[in-house]
Amino acid sequence: MISLFEIILLLFGAVFGSFVLGFGSSGSDATAPPQAMFEFESDGSGTVTITHTGGEMVPRSEIEVRSPGTVSEWPGEGITAGESITVSRLESGDTVQVLWESPASGAEVVLATYDVP
């Protein structure tokens, strides 16, 4: 037999889960992150090439590459499959992240992460 406490706990979990997964209304017009894939390739001398390998086009204004190195610029206004940039002056152990920022809410989502070998 299910107790009242268990019913309340299940209800709370369902409501909380719907907001975490984005199904509930949060009062803002949040947009979902793009479904885009990025691959990283290190040349072994401190330079990493990041390539958009598939999925949706991502507006350049919504993408940030965060790293301790020097990041080149994406070509054009929209990043599409096949386009690449480089990050130089990296050292072993550095982390490079491709982040998407929601134009509606400013929330950031990490799309891809790479640890320099």
MMTF fields as JSON, N, C-alpha, C and O atoms, coordinates in Angstrom:
{
  "mmtfVersion": "1.0.0",
  "mmtfProducer": "UNKNOWN",
  "numBonds": 467,
  "numAtoms": 468,
  "numGroups": 117,
  "numChains": 1,
  "numModels": 1,
  "chainsPerModel": [1],
  "groupsPerChain": [117],
  "chainIdList": ["A"],
  "bondAtomList": [4, 2, 8, 6, 12, 10, 16, 14, 20, 18, 24, 22, 28, 26, 32, 30, 36, 34, 40, 38, 44, 42, 48, 46, 52, 50, 56, 54, 60, 58, 64, 62, 68, 66, 72, 70, 76, 74, 80, 78, 84, 82, 88, 86, 92, 90, 96, 94, 100, 98, 104, 102, 108, 106, 112, 110, 116, 114, 120, 118, 124, 122, 128, 126, 132, 130, 136, 134, 140, 138, 144, 142, 148, 146, 152, 150, 156, 154, 160, 158, 164, 162, 168, 166, 172, 170, 176, 174, 180, 178, 184, 182, 188, 186, 192, 190, 196, 194, 200, 198, 204, 202, 208, 206, 212, 210, 216, 214, 220, 218, 224, 222, 228, 226, 232, 230, 236, 234, 240, 238, 244, 242, 248, 246, 252, 250, 256, 254, 260, 258, 264, 262, 268, 266, 272, 270, 276, 274, 280, 278, 284, 282, 288, 286, 292, 290, 296, 294, 300, 298, 304, 302, 308, 306, 312, 310, 316, 314, 320, 318, 324, 322, 328, 326, 332, 330, 336, 334, 340, 338, 344, 342, 348, 346, 352, 350, 356, 354, 360, 358, 364, 362, 368, 366, 372, 370, 376, 374, 380, 378, 384, 382, 388, 386, 392, 390, 396, 394, 400, 398, 404, 402, 408, 406, 412, 410, 416, 414, 420, 418, 424, 422, 428, 426, 432, 430, 436, 434, 440, 438, 444, 442, 448, 446, 452, 450, 456, 454, 460, 458, 464, 462],
  "bondOrderList": [1, 1, 1, 1, 1, 1, 1, 1, 1, 1, 1, 1, 1, 1, 1, 1, 1, 1, 1, 1, 1, 1, 1, 1, 1, 1, 1, 1, 1, 1, 1, 1, 1, 1, 1, 1, 1, 1, 1, 1, 1, 1, 1, 1, 1, 1, 1, 1, 1, 1, 1, 1, 1, 1, 1, 1, 1, 1, 1, 1, 1, 1, 1, 1, 1, 1, 1, 1, 1, 1, 1, 1, 1, 1, 1, 1, 1, 1, 1, 1, 1, 1, 1, 1, 1, 1, 1, 1, 1, 1, 1, 1, 1, 1, 1, 1, 1, 1, 1, 1, 1, 1, 1, 1, 1, 1, 1, 1, 1, 1, 1, 1, 1, 1, 1, 1],
  "groupList": [{"groupName": "MET", "atomNameList": ["N", "CA", "C", "O"], "elementList": ["N", "C", "C", "O"], "formalChargeList": [0, 0, 0, 0], "bondAtomList": [1, 0, 2, 1, 3, 2], "bondOrderList": [1, 1, 2], "singleLetterCode": "M", "chemCompType": "L-PEPTIDE LINKING"}, {"groupName": "ILE", "atomNameList": ["N", "CA", "C", "O"], "elementList": ["N", "C", "C", "O"], "formalChargeList": [0, 0, 0, 0], "bondAtomList": [1, 0, 2, 1, 3, 2], "bondOrderList": [1, 1, 2], "singleLetterCode": "I", "chemCompType": "L-PEPTIDE LINKING"}, {"groupName": "SER", "atomNameList": ["N", "CA", "C", "O"], "elementList": ["N", "C", "C", "O"], "formalChargeList": [0, 0, 0, 0], "bondAtomList": [1, 0, 2, 1, 3, 2], "bondOrderList": [1, 1, 2], "singleLetterCode": "S", "chemCompType": "L-PEPTIDE LINKING"}, {"groupName": "LEU", "atomNameList": ["N", "CA", "C", "O"], "elementList": ["N", "C", "C", "O"], "formalChargeList": [0, 0, 0, 0], "bondAtomList": [1, 0, 2, 1, 3, 2], "bondOrderList": [1, 1, 2], "singleLetterCode": "L", "chemCompType": "L-PEPTIDE LINKING"}, {"groupName": "PHE", "atomNameList": ["N", "CA", "C", "O"], "elementList": ["N", "C", "C", "O"], "formalChargeList": [0, 0, 0, 0], "bondAtomList": [1, 0, 2, 1, 3, 2], "bondOrderList": [1, 1, 2], "singleLetterCode": "F", "chemCompType": "L-PEPTIDE LINKING"}, {"groupName": "GLU", "atomNameList": ["N", "CA", "C", "O"], "elementList": ["N", "C", "C", "O"], "formalChargeList": [0, 0, 0, 0], "bondAtomList": [1, 0, 2, 1, 3, 2], "bondOrderList": [1, 1, 2], "singleLetterCode": "E", "chemCompType": "L-PEPTIDE LINKING"}, {"groupName": "GLY", "atomNameList": ["N", "CA", "C", "O"], "elementList": ["N", "C", "C", "O"], "formalChargeList": [0, 0, 0, 0], "bondAtomList": [1, 0, 2, 1, 3, 2], "bondOrderList": [1, 1, 2], "singleLetterCode": "G", "chemCompType": "PEPTIDE LINKING"}, {"groupName": "ALA", "atomNameList": ["N", "CA", "C", "O"], "elementList": ["N", "C", "C", "O"], "formalChargeList": [0, 0, 0, 0], "bondAtomList": [1, 0, 2, 1, 3, 2], "bondOrderList": [1, 1, 2], "singleLetterCode": "A", "chemCompType": "L-PEPTIDE LINKING"}, {"groupName": "VAL", "atomNameList": ["N", "CA", "C", "O"], "elementList": ["N", "C", "C", "O"], "formalChargeList": [0, 0, 0, 0], "bondAtomList": [1, 0, 2, 1, 3, 2], "bondOrderList": [1, 1, 2], "singleLetterCode": "V", "chemCompType": "L-PEPTIDE LINKING"}, {"groupName": "ASP", "atomNameList": ["N", "CA", "C", "O"], "elementList": ["N", "C", "C", "O"], "formalChargeList": [0, 0, 0, 0], "bondAtomList": [1, 0, 2, 1, 3, 2], "bondOrderList": [1, 1, 2], "singleLetterCode": "D", "chemCompType": "L-PEPTIDE LINKING"}, {"groupName": "THR", "atomNameList": ["N", "CA", "C", "O"], "elementList": ["N", "C", "C", "O"], "formalChargeList": [0, 0, 0, 0], "bondAtomList": [1, 0, 2, 1, 3, 2], "bondOrderList": [1, 1, 2], "singleLetterCode": "T", "chemCompType": "L-PEPTIDE LINKING"}, {"groupName": "PRO", "atomNameList": ["N", "CA", "C", "O"], "elementList": ["N", "C", "C", "O"], "formalChargeList": [0, 0, 0, 0], "bondAtomList": [1, 0, 2, 1, 3, 2], "bondOrderList": [1, 1, 2], "singleLetterCode": "P", "chemCompType": "L-PEPTIDE LINKING"}, {"groupName": "GLN", "atomNameList": ["N", "CA", "C", "O"], "elementList": ["N", "C", "C", "O"], "formalChargeList": [0, 0, 0, 0], "bondAtomList": [1, 0, 2, 1, 3, 2], "bondOrderList": [1, 1, 2], "singleLetterCode": "Q", "chemCompType": "L-PEPTIDE LINKING"}, {"groupName": "HIS", "atomNameList": ["N", "CA", "C", "O"], "elementList": ["N", "C", "C", "O"], "formalChargeList": [0, 0, 0, 0], "bondAtomList": [1, 0, 2, 1, 3, 2], "bondOrderList": [1, 1, 2], "singleLetterCode": "H", "chemCompType": "L-PEPTIDE LINKING"}, {"groupName": "ARG", "atomNameList": ["N", "CA", "C", "O"], "elementList": ["N", "C", "C", "O"], "formalChargeList": [0, 0, 0, 0], "bondAtomList": [1, 0, 2, 1, 3, 2], "bondOrderList": [1, 1, 2], "singleLetterCode": "R", "chemCompType": "L-PEPTIDE LINKING"}, {"groupName": "TRP", "atomNameList": ["N", "CA", "C", "O"], "elementList": ["N", "C", "C", "O"], "formalChargeList": [0, 0, 0, 0], "bondAtomList": [1, 0, 2, 1, 3, 2], "bondOrderList": [1, 1, 2], "singleLetterCode": "W", "chemCompType": "L-PEPTIDE LINKING"}, {"groupName": "TYR", "atomNameList": ["N", "CA", "C", "O"], "elementList": ["N", "C", "C", "O"], "formalChargeList": [0, 0, 0, 0], "bondAtomList": [1, 0, 2, 1, 3, 2], "bondOrderList": [1, 1, 2], "singleLetterCode": "Y", "chemCompType": "L-PEPTIDE LINKING"}],
  "groupTypeList": [0, 1, 2, 3, 4, 5, 1, 1, 3, 3, 3, 4, 6, 7, 8, 4, 6, 2, 4, 8, 3, 6, 4, 6, 2, 2, 6, 2, 9, 7, 10, 7, 11, 11, 12, 7, 0, 4, 5, 4, 5, 2, 9, 6, 2, 6, 10, 8, 10, 1, 10, 13, 10, 6, 6, 5, 0, 8, 11, 14, 2, 5, 1, 5, 8, 14, 2, 11, 6, 10, 8, 2, 5, 15, 11, 6, 5, 6, 1, 10, 7, 6, 5, 2, 1, 10, 8, 2, 14, 3, 5, 2, 6, 9, 10, 8, 12, 8, 3, 15, 5, 2, 11, 7, 2, 6, 7, 5, 8, 8, 3, 7, 10, 16, 9, 8, 11],
  "groupIdList": [1, 2, 3, 4, 5, 6, 7, 8, 9, 10, 11, 12, 13, 14, 15, 16, 17, 18, 19, 20, 21, 22, 23, 24, 25, 26, 27, 28, 29, 30, 31, 32, 33, 34, 35, 36, 37, 38, 39, 40, 41, 42, 43, 44, 45, 46, 47, 48, 49, 50, 51, 52, 53, 54, 55, 56, 57, 58, 59, 60, 61, 62, 63, 64, 65, 66, 67, 68, 69, 70, 71, 72, 73, 74, 75, 76, 77, 78, 79, 80, 81, 82, 83, 84, 85, 86, 87, 88, 89, 90, 91, 92, 93, 94, 95, 96, 97, 98, 99, 100, 101, 102, 103, 104, 105, 106, 107, 108, 109, 110, 111, 112, 113, 114, 115, 116, 117],
  "secStructList": [7, 7, 7, 2, 2, 2, 2, 2, 2, 2, 2, 2, 2, 2, 2, 2, 2, 2, 2, 2, 6, 6, 7, 1, 7, 7, 1, 1, 7, 7, 7, 7, 7, 7, 7, 3, 3, 3, 3, 3, 3, 3, 7, 1, 1, 1, 7, 3, 3, 3, 3, 3, 3, 3, 3, 1, 7, 3, 3, 4, 4, 4, 3, 3, 3, 3, 7, 1, 1, 3, 3, 7, 7, 7, 1, 1, 1, 3, 3, 7, 6, 6, 7, 3, 3, 3, 3, 3, 1, 7, 7, 6, 6, 7, 3, 3, 3, 3, 3, 3, 3, 7, 6, 6, 6, 7, 7, 3, 3, 3, 3, 3, 3, 3, 3, 7, 7],
  "xCoordList": [0.845, 0.0, 0.896, 1.855, 0.59, 1.375, 0.87, -0.33, 1.832, 1.473, 1.284, 1.698, 0.656, 0.46, 1.807, 1.952, 2.787, 4.131, 4.749, 5.356, 4.596, 5.155, 4.471, 5.122, 3.172, 2.439, 2.926, 3.162, 3.077, 3.562, 4.977, 5.297, 5.817, 7.19, 7.23, 8.011, 6.405, 6.348, 5.846, 6.374, 4.828, 4.295, 5.345, 5.519, 6.04, 7.095, 8.187, 8.665, 8.576, 9.612, 9.199, 10.019, 7.934, 7.451, 7.445, 7.863, 6.972, 6.93, 8.343, 8.64, 9.218, 10.598, 11.31, 12.026, 11.114, 11.742, 11.308, 12.115, 10.035, 9.563, 10.223, 10.493, 10.488, 11.171, 12.639, 13.186, 13.279, 14.687, 14.866, 15.83, 13.947, 14.037, 13.482, 13.539, 12.946, 12.484, 11.055, 10.641, 10.283, 8.899, 7.964, 6.862, 8.387, 7.559, 7.815, 8.806, 6.932, 7.099, 7.938, 7.627, 8.994, 9.858, 9.657, 10.346, 8.706, 8.445, 9.331, 9.168, 10.261, 11.101, 10.961, 10.555, 11.296, 11.212, 12.546, 13.263, 12.882, 14.169, 14.148, 13.127, 15.258, 15.407, 16.268, 17.132, 16.027, 16.813, 18.162, 18.256, 19.197, 20.51, 20.483, 19.705, 21.32, 21.343, 21.894, 22.721, 21.429, 21.944, 23.091, 22.892, 24.278, 25.455, 26.594, 26.722, 27.419, 28.554, 29.86, 29.993, 30.812, 32.122, 33.182, 33.053, 34.24, 35.372, 36.626, 36.741, 37.562, 38.809, 39.961, 39.932, 40.983, 42.196, 43.401, 43.53, 44.282, 45.498, 46.653, 46.788, 47.491, 48.658, 49.888, 50.957, 49.749, 50.86, 51.803, 52.731, 51.578, 52.48, 51.746, 52.212, 50.61, 49.877, 48.755, 48.194, 48.415, 47.304, 46.246, 46.556, 44.992, 43.857, 42.92, 42.607, 42.477, 41.492, 40.136, 39.981, 39.14, 37.769, 36.959, 36.958, 36.265, 35.474, 34.028, 33.755, 33.106, 31.674, 31.455, 31.572, 31.138, 31.076, 29.671, 29.516, 28.656, 27.302, 26.256, 26.553, 25.033, 23.921, 23.535, 23.852, 22.852, 22.292, 23.354, 24.444, 23.003, 23.796, 23.655, 22.58, 24.761, 24.746, 25.147, 26.213, 24.308, 24.703, 25.999, 26.144, 26.925, 28.226, 28.078, 28.862, 27.089, 26.889, 26.481, 26.537, 26.069, 25.634, 26.699, 26.477, 27.848, 28.91, 30.108, 30.51, 30.672, 31.913, 32.844, 32.426, 34.098, 35.113, 35.903, 36.548, 35.844, 36.504, 37.745, 37.665, 38.895, 40.152, 41.203, 41.013, 42.324, 43.416, 44.257, 45.151, 43.98, 44.759, 44.175, 43.251, 44.733, 44.289, 43.348, 43.713, 42.126, 41.084, 40.929, 40.79, 40.953, 40.69, 39.181, 38.403, 38.772, 37.36, 36.683, 37.283, 35.425, 34.639, 34.347, 34.117, 34.353, 34.007, 32.493, 31.725, 32.068, 30.643, 29.84, 30.38, 28.535, 27.63, 27.021, 26.57, 27.003, 26.456, 27.497, 28.145, 27.664, 28.658, 27.969, 27.011, 28.46, 27.859, 28.868, 30.065, 28.355, 29.208, 30.342, 30.138, 31.537, 32.725, 33.585, 34.755, 33.028, 33.807, 34.654, 34.243, 35.861, 36.82, 37.438, 37.476, 37.917, 38.755, 39.893, 39.861, 40.893, 42.007, 42.131, 41.766, 42.658, 43.017, 44.496, 44.903, 45.301, 46.747, 47.236, 46.479, 48.523, 49.19, 48.604, 48.439, 48.295, 47.766, 48.869, 49.879, 48.661, 49.59, 48.853, 47.63, 49.591, 49.007, 48.217, 48.703, 47.001, 46.146, 45.16, 44.219, 45.357, 44.399, 43.063, 43.021, 41.99, 40.649, 40.098, 40.198, 39.513, 38.872, 37.396, 37.055, 36.514, 35.08, 34.407, 34.778, 33.409, 32.531, 31.22, 30.555, 30.848, 29.638, 28.617, 28.968, 27.362, 26.26, 25.569, 25.317, 25.256, 24.534, 23.162, 23.039, 22.125, 20.758, 20.542, 20.809, 20.062, 19.796, 18.614, 18.481, 17.763, 16.577, 16.871, 16.4, 17.66, 17.851, 19.285, 19.529, 20.24, 21.644, 22.257, 23.437, 21.461, 21.979, 23.003, 22.848, 24.054, 25.1, 24.99, 24.676, 25.257, 25.281, 26.592, 26.951, 27.309, 28.545, 28.167, 27.539, 28.552, 28.272, 29.355, 29.078, 30.603, 31.725, 32.888, 33.094, 33.647, 34.813, 35.973, 35.784, 37.18, 38.388, 39.503, 39.75, 40.174, 41.35, 42.587, 42.735, 43.465, 44.664, 45.574, 45.91, 45.977, 46.848, 48.254, 49.107],
  "yCoordList": [-1.172, 0.0, 1.243, 1.32, 2.186, 3.413, 4.427, 4.67, 5.011, 6.001, 7.373, 7.6, 8.271, 9.64, 10.311, 11.067, 10.044, 10.603, 10.174, 10.99, 8.899, 8.405, 9.038, 9.314, 9.269, 9.915, 11.345, 11.787, 12.07, 13.439, 13.474, 14.331, 12.562, 12.487, 12.206, 12.83, 11.281, 10.988, 12.186, 12.492, 12.864, 14.044, 15.148, 15.768, 15.39, 16.398, 16.048, 16.916, 14.78, 14.347, 14.556, 14.947, 14.299, 14.478, 15.954, 16.309, 16.806, 18.237, 18.793, 19.52, 18.463, 18.937, 18.434, 19.189, 17.178, 16.599, 17.269, 17.443, 17.649, 18.305, 19.663, 20.062, 20.379, 21.665, 21.474, 22.235, 20.487, 20.22, 19.831, 20.246, 19.044, 18.613, 19.641, 19.437, 20.743, 21.812, 21.683, 22.394, 20.796, 20.639, 21.596, 21.871, 22.093, 23.016, 24.446, 24.738, 25.316, 26.726, 27.4, 27.31, 28.072, 28.751, 30.256, 30.991, 30.723, 32.146, 32.873, 34.079, 32.185, 32.821, 32.074, 30.912, 32.742, 32.148, 31.497, 31.97, 30.42, 29.747, 28.949, 28.365, 28.931, 28.157, 26.945, 26.989, 25.875, 24.655, 24.804, 25.46, 24.204, 24.269, 23.536, 22.598, 23.955, 23.289, 21.878, 21.586, 21.023, 19.657, 19.684, 19.461, 19.956, 20.085, 19.275, 19.176, 18.698, 17.89, 18.586, 19.16, 18.525, 19.122, 18.082, 17.319, 18.058, 17.172, 18.01, 19.111, 17.467, 18.15, 17.31, 16.082, 17.991, 17.299, 18.124, 19.295, 17.488, 18.156, 17.815, 16.678, 18.818, 18.552, 18.194, 17.96, 18.148, 17.768, 18.902, 18.719, 20.084, 21.202, 22.398, 23.533, 22.135, 23.202, 23.828, 24.842, 23.243, 23.759, 22.668, 21.516, 23.059, 22.151, 22.728, 23.918, 21.872, 22.266, 21.752, 20.577, 22.658, 22.294, 22.347, 23.358, 21.245, 21.163, 20.83, 19.919, 21.577, 21.278, 20.104, 20.259, 18.932, 17.728, 17.298, 16.369, 17.945, 17.573, 18.183, 18.713, 18.091, 18.639, 20.01, 20.399, 20.726, 22.028, 23.105, 23.035, 24.108, 25.319, 26.063, 26.092, 26.665, 27.416, 28.859, 29.093, 29.831, 31.224, 31.543, 31.212, 32.183, 32.507, 33.324, 33.163, 34.192, 35.045, 34.251, 34.773, 32.984, 32.153, 31.169, 30.416, 31.167, 30.199, 30.904, 31.98, 30.273, 30.748, 29.549, 28.482, 29.736, 28.721, 29.237, 30.283, 28.491, 28.912, 28.043, 26.817, 28.717, 28.009, 29.006, 30.216, 28.499, 29.4, 29.819, 30.655, 29.243, 29.546, 30.688, 31.376, 30.876, 31.907, 31.268, 30.309, 31.81, 31.224, 32.042, 33.264, 31.361, 32.055, 32.295, 31.868, 32.974, 33.314, 32.322, 31.875, 31.984, 31.172, 32.01, 33.214, 31.393, 32.141, 32.353, 31.494, 33.476, 33.717, 33.933, 33.986, 34.055, 34.313, 33.049, 33.043, 31.981, 30.717, 29.629, 29.502, 28.839, 27.763, 26.493, 26.02, 25.95, 24.757, 23.619, 23.816, 22.428, 21.241, 21.458, 21.955, 21.075, 21.195, 22.395, 22.439, 23.374, 24.558, 24.3, 23.595, 24.895, 24.666, 25.965, 26.96, 25.935, 27.003, 26.344, 25.142, 27.132, 26.608, 27.357, 28.526, 26.633, 27.212, 26.913, 25.751, 27.945, 27.761, 28.18, 28.704, 27.938, 28.255, 27.474, 27.997, 26.212, 25.335, 24.458, 24.209, 23.998, 23.081, 21.814, 21.813, 20.755, 19.496, 19.723, 20.359, 19.196, 19.351, 20.504, 20.581, 21.411, 22.504, 21.935, 20.885, 22.626, 22.229, 23.261, 24.467, 22.764, 23.602, 23.223, 22.043, 24.233, 23.978, 24.79, 25.934, 24.178, 24.879, 25.071, 24.101, 26.344, 26.659, 27.355, 28.12, 27.075, 27.762, 28.615, 28.158, 29.871, 30.749, 31.047, 31.513, 30.766, 31.019, 32.506, 33.308, 32.889, 34.305, 34.806, 36.007, 33.892, 34.277, 34.478, 35.436, 33.559, 33.607, 33.882, 34.235, 33.725, 33.904, 32.67, 32.675, 31.61, 30.375, 29.748, 29.794, 29.158, 28.519, 27.0, 26.435, 26.352, 24.897, 24.501, 25.041, 23.553, 23.045, 22.033, 21.015, 22.319, 21.422, 20.374, 19.255, 20.74, 19.811, 20.256, 21.448, 19.269, 19.533, 18.665, 17.523, 19.228, 18.497, 18.836, 20.006, 17.805, 17.975, 17.711, 16.627, 18.684, 18.574, 17.5, 17.544, 16.523, 15.445, 15.956, 15.188],
  "zCoordList": [0.0, 0.0, 0.0, 0.768, -0.839, -0.968, 0.048, 0.181, 0.762, 1.775, 1.127, -0.01, 1.865, 1.394, 1.146, 0.185, 1.994, 1.833, 0.503, -0.19, 0.146, -1.111, -2.315, -3.322, -2.22, -3.311, -3.493, -4.617, -2.383, -2.45, -3.008, -3.832, -2.572, -3.059, -4.562, -5.28, -5.047, -6.48, -7.275, -8.344, -6.754, -7.421, -7.504, -8.553, -6.399, -6.374, -7.386, -8.116, -7.425, -8.369, -9.812, -10.642, -10.12, -11.492, -11.888, -12.991, -10.986, -11.278, -11.398, -12.347, -10.453, -10.483, -11.736, -12.393, -12.061, -13.239, -14.523, -15.436, -14.606, -15.822, -16.011, -17.144, -14.922, -15.05, -15.391, -16.189, -14.812, -15.106, -16.57, -17.212, -17.092, -18.485, -19.455, -20.668, -18.944, -19.808, -20.264, -21.179, -19.658, -20.07, -19.341, -19.816, -18.217, -17.456, -17.888, -18.558, -17.507, -17.847, -16.787, -15.599, -17.194, -16.235, -16.263, -15.556, -17.085, -17.157, -18.159, -18.343, -18.814, -19.814, -21.13, -21.159, -22.198, -23.513, -23.85, -24.731, -23.159, -23.353, -24.654, -25.018, -25.334, -26.56, -26.252, -25.377, -26.97, -26.774, -27.47, -28.507, -26.908, -27.561, -28.901, -29.08, -29.834, -31.132, -31.016, -30.153, -31.884, -31.959, -32.966, -34.16, -32.47, -33.326, -32.731, -31.51, -33.589, -33.137, -33.503, -34.583, -32.589, -32.803, -32.483, -31.525, -33.3, -33.065, -32.891, -33.43, -32.126, -31.82, -32.342, -32.271, -32.872, -33.321, -32.906, -33.265, -32.141, -31.67, -32.596, -33.047, -32.877, -33.726, -32.906, -33.468, -31.575, -30.71, -30.37, -29.583, -30.956, -30.674, -30.057, -30.146, -29.439, -28.756, -29.559, -29.145, -30.703, -31.502, -31.651, -31.956, -31.428, -31.572, -32.626, -32.609, -33.543, -34.545, -34.098, -33.766, -34.094, -33.746, -35.035, -35.737, -35.343, -36.566, -36.23, -35.448, -36.828, -36.735, -37.68, -38.895, -37.138, -37.959, -38.355, -39.147, -37.827, -38.221, -37.315, -36.245, -37.776, -37.006, -37.507, -38.631, -36.655, -37.019, -37.201, -36.633, -38.013, -38.125, -36.8, -36.202, -36.349, -35.103, -35.404, -35.973, -35.03, -35.239, -34.49, -33.314, -35.179, -34.574, -33.298, -32.362, -33.254, -32.08, -30.841, -29.727, -31.025, -29.898, -29.435, -28.487, -30.094, -29.769, -29.159, -29.6, -28.133, -27.534, -27.375, -26.926, -27.745, -27.473, -26.288, -26.359, -25.201, -23.966, -23.753, -23.693, -23.641, -23.417, -22.954, -23.08, -22.412, -22.049, -23.246, -23.114, -24.419, -25.616, -26.427, -25.991, -27.613, -28.545, -29.56, -30.24, -29.655, -30.496, -31.772, -31.717, -32.936, -34.2, -34.338, -33.484, -35.405, -35.611, -36.558, -37.535, -36.255, -37.172, -38.417, -38.307, -39.588, -40.8, -40.876, -40.444, -41.415, -41.644, -40.372, -39.266, -40.566, -39.447, -38.871, -37.725, -39.65, -39.189, -39.318, -40.357, -38.264, -38.256, -38.75, -38.139, -39.853, -40.451, -40.495, -40.29, -40.768, -40.835, -41.824, -42.932, -41.403, -42.235, -41.894, -42.274, -41.183, -40.842, -39.605, -38.683, -39.608, -38.529, -38.05, -38.773, -36.828, -36.282, -35.517, -35.258, -35.159, -34.379, -33.061, -32.933, -32.101, -30.805, -30.636, -30.67, -30.456, -30.346, -28.974, -28.157, -28.735, -27.468, -26.301, -25.2, -26.568, -25.53, -24.971, -25.629, -23.756, -23.108, -22.709, -22.574, -22.524, -22.082, -20.791, -19.856, -20.757, -19.584, -19.691, -18.9, -20.66, -20.86, -21.339, -21.98, -21.026, -21.454, -22.426, -22.201, -23.511, -24.514, -24.528, -24.613, -24.442, -24.451, -25.55, -25.812, -26.188, -27.117, -26.371, -26.007, -26.143, -25.396, -26.285, -27.183, -26.017, -26.68, -25.636, -24.521, -25.996, -25.09, -25.674, -26.807, -24.876, -25.306, -25.528, -24.633, -26.71, -26.944, -26.117, -25.885, -25.674, -24.917, -23.436, -22.824, -22.861, -21.406, -20.975, -19.821, -21.896, -21.531, -20.882, -20.531, -20.719, -20.123, -21.061, -22.281, -20.481, -21.27, -21.19, -20.142, -22.326, -22.412, -23.075, -24.121, -22.464, -23.065, -24.14, -23.852, -25.374, -26.488, -26.676, -27.11, -26.346, -26.514, -25.631, -25.402, -25.139, -24.283, -24.747, -25.164, -24.669, -25.062, -24.09, -23.796, -23.593, -22.758, -23.603, -24.169, -23.69, -24.511, -23.925, -22.741, -24.764, -24.242, -23.936, -23.493]
}
